[in-house]
């Protein structure tokens, strides 16, 4: 009797261990070696030029890795220290690490780790087809991820659980559910305290448009939720956004044509103008085409450097293609 009881316990323990092991392996955080080649000039045609529109070039990197999951980086948030960063990839993975500097110029990436983004059940989101994780917002220890194709926003307690945090889908406006399949949420941001719409989740689509061809966006939660639009011009589409401590919304855009290739643009809109029913437009901070050191620029983050400079960090999505690059660029807003 006793022996049979012990054997039953052992069998149950082995079954439980076997069933738990795959989930544990799937959720494993792995260290990633990222190689970096510095970009000394944003304009290869003119080594002396450092000013581009309202931005001054600070430095850049071309990033590569032998890790099979590295690439497809679609969103980026750099910490207040200007070093630590969190990013997401098209395949439903987290990437975090540290930007290494020489003076004010980035020269490498250290302490890089990747892990699958987990759903509420502890399984990777990409196992249920929620893999196109394109946008990222931080609000203290809370992180929001926007997922294209399924038109979902998922909330994580990242401050408490880090890369093992489990995502909970949040309610979204009906208009988000009606967005085009592969032109959905590309911009998520939560303005910090001290600026308009602090604590409100702002979401902008890539190319979901209204009847006039303007790009759709939403204020989610907060004191004045509702839909707004962003004026679309010159075939540009939204690829990310960020908020400055001064209360401006910076909108990163990119365009592509087989004739001209890829281009990028950043526009600035005061947050005070963002309101239900508003049509947003603002001056261009920078416009750059394939003559400059760009690729498919999809991530934008803003932080204040130790010297007080407002630093913009951009990153490109290489679509896991050998014909494209993962490019990290930094500029200061020269005002």
C-alpha positions, 0 to 999 in steps of 0.5 A: 500500500505504502509502496503503491502510494509512493509510486503514484506520487512519483508518477504524478510528479514526473507527469507534472514536470514533463508538462511544465518543462516545455512552457519553461523552455519556451519562456526562457530568457537568452543572452544575445551577442550583438555586434555593432559597426559605428556610423560616423556620418549620417550623410556619407556624401559630406563628412563635415555635415552634422545638422539635418533640419532641426536635428544634430547627428550624434552617432549611429550603429549598424547592428548584427547578431548570429541569434536566429530571432534577432531582427525585425525591431519595430519599437524602442523605449530608451530609459532615462539614463540613455543606456538601458532600452526595451524593444519588441520584434515582429516575431513577438519577442522582447529585446532589452540591453544597454547602449554603450557610449564613447562620450556622447556617441553610441559605440555598442550594445551590451547585456542584451537579452531576448525572450518571448512576449507572454500572454495571460496564460504564460504561453508566448503570444506568437503561439496564438498568432499574436506575433506582429508586435509593432508598438510599445509604450511605458507608463512607470512599471507598466508596459503596453504592446500594440499588436498588428493584424489582431488589433489588440493592445496588451498590458504588462506589469514589466516593473514587477516581472520583467521579461516574464511578465504576462500580458492582459489585453485591454479594451480598445475603441471599436475603430481600432478593430476595424483597421486594415490588416497590416496597417494597424497600430504602430504608435503607442505612447503614454505622456508623463506627468507635467504635460497634457494628457499625462497618463492617457494612452495615445495610439496611432495607426500606420495607415488606417485612414478616414474618409478624407485620407487622414491617419486615424488615432485615439486617446484611450482612457484619461479625461477626454478619450476619443478619436483624432486624425493625423494629416497624411502627406507625401505618401508617408505612413506612421511608424512610431511616436514619442513624447518630449518632456516639453510636451510635444508629440513626435511622430516618426513616419516612413515611405517606400516606393520601388522607384525612390526606395525608403524615406523617413520623416519626423513631425512635431505636434504640441500635445495640447492640440491632441483632442477628440476630433482634432486633425494634427499636423506640424513642422518637419524636424527632419526628412531623409531618403536613401542618400542618408544612413537610414533603413526602414525606420520604425522605432523612436524614443526620447530621453534627456542626456546628462548634459541636458540635450534632448536625444532622439533614438531611432531604430530600423526594422530589417524585416529579417531580410539580408537586403536590409539593416538594423540601424540605430541612430541618435540625434539631438534636437537643436533648438 
